[in-house]
Structure formats: C-alpha cells, structure tokens
C-alpha cells in the first residue's frame, strides 16, 4: 500500500496482468489471465480431429463383413472353355499325285482335301472320274488316276479291279503312277517277248522298274 502526501493511494496492478499480493493478505493467490484466441483454435481443432477419426472408424467397421456371419467370399466360376481335341484321320493317297503317301487330315475331310494334302494331281484329267466331295475315313486308300481302281478306294463314280498286266493297253499302263508312256510300252514289249506275266513279281524284270517303283505298283496290278 502506497501513501502520498495527501493520504492513502490504492496499489496499482502489475503490467503483466497478475495483481500484487496485498501485504498481510492470503499468500499464493494469483489471478490467471483468460485463454487467448489461439489456444481456443487449437482446442477446437483437436476436437474436430477426434470426432472425425471416430466417425471414420465406425464407417469402416460397418462396411467390412461381420466376423460372426460365417459368410465366405464368393467363388468365381471358371469361364475358360475346355480345350477340345480335334480328331484326326490318316489317309493313304496314291496314284497320280505329286506326293503320294500318308496324309493327316481333320475328321470329316473330303477327297479333295486329301488330294490337296498330297500335292495335287499330276494332271487335271486324273480327276475326271473322282468324286471330290466324298468324305474320307481313317485308314482309307485313295488311288487317283489309276484305271480300274475301285470306287471305294478312289472315290470314283465307278470302277473295276487292278490293272491286268497281261491284257492292259499302253494307255491303261500309262495311267499307273510313275509309269508314263515309255515304261508302259516296255511292259507291253516284255509281255509279248516272254509270253505274258506269270506273277506280279515278273514286273521287276521290265527295264526301268526298280524296287521302289515296284512297291508302288504291286498293289495296283494283277495277273
């Protein structure tokens, strides 16, 4: 408490906002200033963060499947188509084709497909009596351009048996695979010189017919 010359003067508050303690008054009593605006902003921000985190956790908890419902994730059915194995057949193509021998074709193929797989005919005229639309089967023999070949083996509209070596003409022998007009004439000359063919093996005595060519012809001729 201060005094002046004229009497008593009340005590003045400190500049920092904390009042002095009166002499003789209660000790340890301070007057705390009010919270600033920045402090309130921090408190409000923390409260918003807490509430937002709580709401977000509730949302995720409701979206996830309940642990007690016993449900299992759906099983995706396989939509991949089963691989189908394409059946194939093997056909023996002989006669007047470029590459006689075995050819592998899909099931349901036609005579035309078999001939194409064998390289095609040696000449278009060899297909004159061939039913190109006929279906071929596994293990079938196709003789193209061979006179006397049966309808079953060649797909022709008609036919007879193998070529008779003792009666066939030069033209008929020429139509045999790998023979040609020169060799056909040699066969006829040999037949006339030896009184005919007694067995098919006699064909190997004709000049120009070796083991390989004989192997190609023996199923197509007869005596």
Sine and cosine of phi, psi and omega as CSV:
sin_phi,cos_phi,sin_psi,cos_psi,sin_omega,cos_omega
0.00,0.00,0.82,-0.58,0.03,-1.00
-0.99,-0.14,0.33,-0.94,0.03,-1.00
-0.79,-0.62,0.42,-0.91,0.10,-1.00
-0.85,-0.53,0.04,-1.00,0.00,-1.00
-0.92,0.40,-0.46,0.89,-0.05,-1.00
-1.00,-0.04,-0.15,0.99,-0.03,-1.00
0.47,-0.88,-0.48,-0.88,-0.08,-1.00
-1.00,0.09,0.66,-0.75,0.04,-1.00
-0.83,-0.56,0.80,-0.59,-0.04,-1.00
-0.91,0.42,0.49,-0.87,0.00,-1.00
-0.94,0.33,0.53,-0.85,-0.02,-1.00
-0.98,-0.18,0.59,-0.81,0.02,-1.00
-0.93,0.35,0.48,-0.88,0.06,-1.00
-0.91,0.41,0.36,-0.93,-0.05,-1.00
-0.95,0.32,-0.38,0.93,-0.03,-1.00
-1.00,0.05,0.09,1.00,0.07,-1.00
1.00,-0.02,0.00,1.00,0.03,-1.00
-0.97,-0.26,0.85,-0.53,-0.08,-1.00
-0.97,0.25,0.44,-0.90,0.04,-1.00
-0.95,0.33,0.37,-0.93,0.07,-1.00
-1.00,-0.04,0.82,-0.58,-0.01,-1.00
-0.88,0.48,0.66,-0.76,0.08,-1.00
-0.87,0.49,0.76,-0.65,0.02,-1.00
1.00,0.08,-0.10,1.00,0.00,-1.00
-0.99,0.11,-0.08,-1.00,0.01,-1.00
-0.92,0.39,0.69,-0.72,-0.01,-1.00
-0.99,0.11,0.45,-0.89,0.12,-0.99
0.98,0.22,0.18,0.98,-0.01,-1.00
-0.99,-0.10,0.90,-0.44,0.00,-1.00
-0.88,-0.47,0.52,-0.86,0.07,-1.00
-0.98,-0.19,0.94,-0.34,-0.06,-1.00
-0.99,0.14,0.72,-0.69,0.02,-1.00
-0.95,0.30,0.34,-0.94,0.00,-1.00
-0.93,0.37,0.48,-0.88,0.00,-1.00
-0.90,0.43,0.61,-0.80,0.00,-1.00
-0.97,0.25,0.18,-0.98,0.02,-1.00
-0.91,0.41,-0.58,0.82,0.02,-1.00
-0.90,0.44,-0.62,0.79,0.02,-1.00
-0.89,0.45,-0.65,0.76,0.01,-1.00
-0.92,0.40,-0.60,0.80,0.04,-1.00
-0.89,0.46,-0.64,0.77,0.02,-1.00
-0.91,0.43,-0.67,0.74,-0.02,-1.00
-0.91,0.42,-0.70,0.72,0.00,-1.00
-0.90,0.43,-0.65,0.76,0.02,-1.00
-0.88,0.47,-0.68,0.73,0.04,-1.00
-0.89,0.46,-0.63,0.78,0.01,-1.00
-0.91,0.42,-0.65,0.76,0.03,-1.00
-0.90,0.44,-0.67,0.74,0.03,-1.00
-0.88,0.47,-0.67,0.74,0.00,-1.00
-0.90,0.43,-0.71,0.71,-0.02,-1.00
-0.92,0.40,-0.65,0.76,0.01,-1.00
-0.90,0.43,-0.69,0.73,0.04,-1.00
-0.88,0.47,-0.61,0.79,0.01,-1.00
-0.91,0.41,-0.72,0.69,-0.01,-1.00
-0.90,0.43,-0.63,0.78,0.00,-1.00
-0.91,0.41,-0.64,0.77,0.03,-1.00
-0.91,0.41,-0.59,0.80,0.05,-1.00
-0.91,0.42,-0.62,0.79,-0.01,-1.00
-0.91,0.42,-0.72,0.70,0.00,-1.00
-0.91,0.41,-0.58,0.82,0.01,-1.00
-0.92,0.40,-0.60,0.80,0.01,-1.00
-0.97,0.23,-0.46,0.89,-0.03,-1.00
-0.98,0.20,-0.54,0.84,-0.01,-1.00
-0.97,0.26,0.52,-0.85,0.00,-1.00
-0.90,0.43,0.57,-0.82,0.00,-1.00
-0.92,0.39,0.65,-0.76,-0.04,-1.00
-0.93,0.36,-0.38,0.93,-0.08,-1.00
-0.98,-0.18,0.10,1.00,-0.07,-1.00
-0.99,0.11,-0.19,0.98,0.08,-1.00
0.94,0.33,0.15,0.99,-0.02,-1.00
-0.97,0.23,0.49,-0.87,0.03,-1.00
-0.85,-0.53,0.49,-0.87,-0.01,-1.00
-0.88,0.48,0.60,-0.80,-0.04,-1.00
-0.90,0.44,0.60,-0.80,0.01,-1.00
-1.00,-0.01,0.84,-0.55,0.00,-1.00
-0.97,0.24,0.84,-0.54,0.00,-1.00
-0.95,0.31,0.67,-0.75,0.00,-1.00
-0.95,0.32,0.82,-0.57,0.00,-1.00
-0.97,-0.24,0.08,1.00,-0.01,-1.00
-0.94,0.34,0.81,-0.58,-0.01,-1.00
-0.92,0.39,0.58,-0.82,0.04,-1.00
-0.92,0.38,0.69,-0.73,-0.02,-1.00
-0.96,0.29,0.88,-0.47,-0.02,-1.00
-1.00,0.03,0.77,-0.64,0.02,-1.00
-1.00,0.10,0.87,-0.49,-0.01,-1.00
-0.97,0.25,0.86,-0.51,0.01,-1.00
-0.95,0.31,0.59,-0.81,0.00,-1.00
-0.79,-0.61,0.39,-0.92,0.04,-1.00
-0.80,-0.61,0.36,-0.93,0.03,-1.00
-0.88,-0.47,0.79,-0.61,-0.05,-1.00
-0.83,-0.56,0.66,-0.75,0.05,-1.00
-1.00,-0.10,0.93,-0.37,-0.02,-1.00
-0.97,-0.25,0.88,-0.48,0.01,-1.00
-0.81,-0.59,-0.14,-0.99,0.00,-1.00
1.00,0.03,-0.54,-0.84,-0.13,-0.99
-1.00,0.02,0.94,0.35,0.12,-0.99
-0.83,-0.56,0.31,-0.95,-0.10,-0.99
-0.95,0.32,-0.58,0.81,-0.04,-1.00
-0.74,-0.68,0.97,0.26,-0.01,-1.00
-0.91,0.42,0.52,-0.86,0.01,-1.00
0.58,-0.82,-0.28,-0.96,-0.04,-1.00
-0.99,0.14,0.69,-0.73,0.08,-1.00
-0.78,-0.62,0.56,-0.83,0.01,-1.00
-0.96,-0.27,0.80,-0.60,-0.09,-1.00
-0.74,-0.67,0.40,-0.92,0.13,-0.99
-0.93,0.37,0.47,-0.88,0.06,-1.00
-0.86,0.50,0.68,-0.73,-0.02,-1.00
1.00,-0.06,0.10,1.00,0.00,-1.00
-0.94,0.34,0.33,-0.94,-0.02,-1.00
-0.97,-0.25,0.17,-0.99,0.05,-1.00
-0.86,0.52,-0.62,0.79,0.02,-1.00
-0.87,0.50,-0.61,0.79,0.03,-1.00
-0.91,0.41,-0.65,0.76,0.00,-1.00
-0.92,0.40,-0.66,0.75,0.00,-1.00
-0.91,0.41,-0.66,0.75,0.02,-1.00
-0.89,0.45,-0.62,0.78,0.02,-1.00
-0.92,0.39,-0.41,0.91,0.02,-1.00
-1.00,-0.03,0.22,0.98,0.07,-1.00
1.00,-0.09,-0.04,1.00,0.00,-1.00
1.00,0.00,0.22,-0.98,-0.03,-1.00
-0.96,0.27,0.38,-0.93,0.07,-1.00
-0.94,0.35,-0.52,0.85,0.05,-1.00
-0.50,-0.87,0.55,-0.83,-0.05,-1.00
-0.85,0.53,-0.50,0.87,-0.04,-1.00
-0.90,0.43,-0.35,0.94,0.00,-1.00
-0.93,0.37,-0.25,0.97,-0.01,-1.00
-0.98,-0.17,0.13,0.99,-0.12,-0.99
-0.87,0.49,-0.62,0.78,-0.06,-1.00
-0.94,-0.34,0.32,0.95,-0.04,-1.00
-0.99,-0.14,0.74,-0.67,0.10,-1.00
-1.00,0.09,1.00,-0.08,-0.08,-1.00
-0.93,0.36,-0.33,0.94,-0.03,-1.00
-1.00,0.04,-0.12,0.99,-0.02,-1.00
-0.92,0.39,0.61,-0.79,0.05,-1.00
-0.98,0.22,0.55,-0.84,0.06,-1.00
-0.96,-0.29,0.44,-0.90,-0.02,-1.00
-0.85,-0.53,0.25,-0.97,-0.03,-1.00
-0.90,0.44,0.75,-0.66,0.01,-1.00
0.99,0.12,0.10,1.00,-0.04,-1.00
-0.98,0.22,0.54,-0.84,0.09,-1.00
-0.97,-0.26,0.82,-0.58,0.06,-1.00
-0.93,-0.38,0.85,-0.52,0.04,-1.00
-0.94,-0.35,0.93,-0.36,-0.12,-0.99
-0.99,-0.14,0.81,-0.59,0.08,-1.00
0.95,0.31,0.34,0.94,0.00,-1.00
-0.98,-0.18,0.89,-0.46,0.02,-1.00
-0.89,0.46,0.69,-0.72,0.03,-1.00
1.00,0.09,-0.05,1.00,0.03,-1.00
-0.92,0.39,0.63,-0.78,-0.06,-1.00
-0.94,0.35,0.40,-0.92,0.02,-1.00
-0.89,0.46,-0.54,0.84,-0.04,-1.00
-0.92,0.38,-0.61,0.79,-0.06,-1.00
-1.00,0.08,-0.46,0.89,-0.09,-1.00
-0.94,-0.34,-0.25,0.97,-0.05,-1.00
0.98,0.21,0.26,0.97,0.00,-1.00
-0.98,0.18,0.27,-0.96,-0.01,-1.00
-0.97,0.25,-0.24,0.97,0.04,-1.00
-0.30,-0.95,0.00,-1.00,0.02,-1.00
0.23,-0.97,0.07,-1.00,0.05,-1.00
-0.80,-0.61,-0.74,-0.67,0.00,-1.00
-0.94,-0.33,-0.25,-0.97,0.04,-1.00
-0.88,0.47,0.31,-0.95,-0.02,-1.00
-0.96,0.30,0.78,-0.62,0.02,-1.00
-0.99,0.16,0.88,-0.47,-0.03,-1.00
-0.91,0.42,-0.41,0.91,-0.06,-1.00
-1.00,-0.01,-0.12,0.99,-0.02,-1.00
-0.72,-0.69,-0.16,0.99,-0.07,-1.00
-0.93,0.37,0.58,-0.82,0.07,-1.00
-0.99,0.13,0.13,-0.99,0.04,-1.00
-0.89,0.46,-0.64,0.77,0.01,-1.00
-0.89,0.45,-0.66,0.76,0.02,-1.00
-0.91,0.41,-0.65,0.76,0.03,-1.00
-0.94,0.34,-0.55,0.84,0.03,-1.00
-0.89,0.46,-0.51,0.86,-0.03,-1.00
-0.97,0.26,-0.22,0.98,0.04,-1.00
-0.93,0.38,0.55,-0.84,-0.05,-1.00
-0.89,0.46,0.78,-0.62,0.08,-1.00
0.97,0.23,0.19,0.98,-0.06,-1.00
-1.00,-0.04,-0.94,0.35,-0.03,-1.00
0.99,0.14,0.24,-0.97,-0.09,-1.00
-0.91,0.40,-0.58,0.82,-0.03,-1.00
-0.92,0.39,-0.76,0.65,-0.01,-1.00
-0.93,0.37,-0.57,0.82,0.04,-1.00
-0.87,0.49,-0.65,0.76,0.03,-1.00
-0.92,0.38,-0.58,0.82,0.04,-1.00
-0.90,0.44,-0.61,0.79,0.01,-1.00
-0.90,0.44,-0.70,0.72,0.02,-1.00
-0.90,0.43,-0.67,0.74,0.01,-1.00
-0.89,0.45,-0.66,0.75,0.01,-1.00
-0.91,0.42,-0.67,0.74,0.02,-1.00
-0.86,0.51,-0.69,0.73,0.00,-1.00
-0.94,0.34,-0.58,0.82,-0.03,-1.00
-0.96,0.27,-0.46,0.89,-0.09,-1.00
-0.91,-0.41,0.19,0.98,0.05,-1.00
0.96,0.27,0.37,0.93,0.05,-1.00
0.97,-0.24,0.14,-0.99,0.02,-1.00
-1.00,-0.07,0.81,-0.59,0.06,-1.00
-1.00,0.05,-0.60,0.80,0.06,-1.00
-0.69,-0.72,0.26,-0.96,0.05,-1.00
-0.90,0.43,-0.51,0.86,-0.01,-1.00
-0.89,0.46,-0.38,0.92,0.02,-1.00
-0.90,0.45,-0.32,0.95,0.00,-1.00
-0.89,0.47,-0.44,0.90,0.00,-1.00
-0.94,0.34,-0.22,0.97,0.02,-1.00
-0.99,0.15,-0.20,0.98,0.00,-1.00
-0.97,0.24,0.78,-0.63,0.04,-1.00
-0.85,0.53,0.76,-0.65,0.01,-1.00
0.98,-0.18,-0.12,0.99,0.03,-1.00
-0.95,-0.32,0.97,-0.24,0.04,-1.00
-1.00,-0.08,-0.08,-1.00,-0.03,-1.00
-0.85,0.53,-0.65,0.76,-0.04,-1.00
-0.93,0.37,-0.72,0.69,0.00,-1.00
-0.91,0.41,-0.61,0.80,0.05,-1.00
-0.89,0.45,-0.61,0.79,0.03,-1.00
-0.89,0.45,-0.55,0.83,0.02,-1.00
-0.97,0.25,-0.42,0.91,-0.13,-0.99
-0.98,-0.18,-0.39,0.92,-0.16,-0.99
-0.88,0.48,-0.48,0.88,0.03,-1.00
-0.99,0.13,-0.13,0.99,-0.10,-1.00
-0.95,-0.30,-0.07,1.00,-0.05,-1.00
-0.81,-0.59,0.23,-0.97,0.02,-1.00
-0.47,-0.88,0.23,-0.97,0.06,-1.00
-0.79,-0.61,0.00,0.00,0.00,0.00
